[in-house]
């Protein structure tokens, strides 16, 4: 039951925090309107978006499985999360969100994003 609550809380926090920073704000700035960048740039951007999204989901899953909690300060983990990407990077969520946003900028050909 605790794991289910942790999963639901993490999903909600995923929508609220990185969902706004890497989803809503870029959409409000660009409307997902592309300026038709070169194909190689769009492919690189798509790869960054995929890698960033995958890393972000992996980091959130670690909080549920390994820490039995959420990344949200109001519902912290029971145990410190040190496995997976956390073994190599202090905060892989920030790295993943930045990679996703940079990938969107490349994919859409919008460097100001």
N, C-alpha and C positions, 0 to 999 in steps of 0.2 A: 504494500500500500504506500509506503514511504517513497519507493522508487517511482510509482505512478504520479504521485504529487510532485516529485522533483522533475519528472519529464514534462508534466503540464506547466509547471512554473517556468521551466527553462524555455519551453516553446513560446510562452507568453512574452518572456523577456527577450527572446530572439526577435519577435515581431516589433517590440517596442524600441529597443536600443539599436542594434545593427540594422533592423528592418527600416527604420527611419533614416539612419545615416547613409546606408548603401542602397536604399530602395526609393523611399519617398522623396528625399531631397534631390537626388540626381534626376528623378522623373519631373519634379517641379521645375528644375533648372533647364532641362532639355526636352521634356515631353517625349523622350526616347526618339527624337528626330535626329537622324544621322546626316552628317555632311559628306557622306560617301568617301571615307578614307581609303587609301590603297589597300588592296586585299591582304597583303602581308601584315599590315598594321591591325586590320580587323581580326585576323586570325590570332595574332599575338594578344589582342585585347580579350577575345573570347576565351583563350587559354588562361589568362590571368583571372577572368571572372569565374571560370570553372574551378580553378585551383583555390581561389580565395573562398568561394562558397563551400567547397569541400572541406577546406581547413576549418572554416567557421563551424560547420555542422559537426565535424569531428571534435572540436574543442568543447562545444556545448554538450555533446554526448558524453565526453569524459566527466563533466561535472555531474551528470546523472548517474553514470555507471560506477565511476571510481570514487566520487566524493559524496554521492547520495544527497545532492542538493542542487542549487542553481547558481549561476554567476551573479544573480541579483543580490545586492547587499542585504535586502530584507529577508532573504531565505538562503543563507550561506550553506556551504557543504559541511558535512560532519567530519570529513577527513580532507587533508590537503591534497590537491590534485597535482601529481608530479609525473604522470605517465604520458605516453603519446607525444604530441607536439610540445607539451609542457616540459619534457625532458631536455629540449633543445632551445626553446625560446621562452622568455619570461611571461609574455602575454601574447600568445598566438592569435587571439581574437582581434587585437588591434592590427596586427600584421595582415590578417585575412581581410578585414574590412578595407584597409588601405589598398591592398592588392585588387580587391573587387572594384573599388572606385576608380583606380588607375586603369584597370581593364575596361571599364565602361567608357572612360574618356577616350581610350585608344579605339575601341570598337565603334563608337559613335563619331570619332573624329572631332571631339570637343575638348581640346587641351585645357580650357579654363575650368572644366568640371573638376 
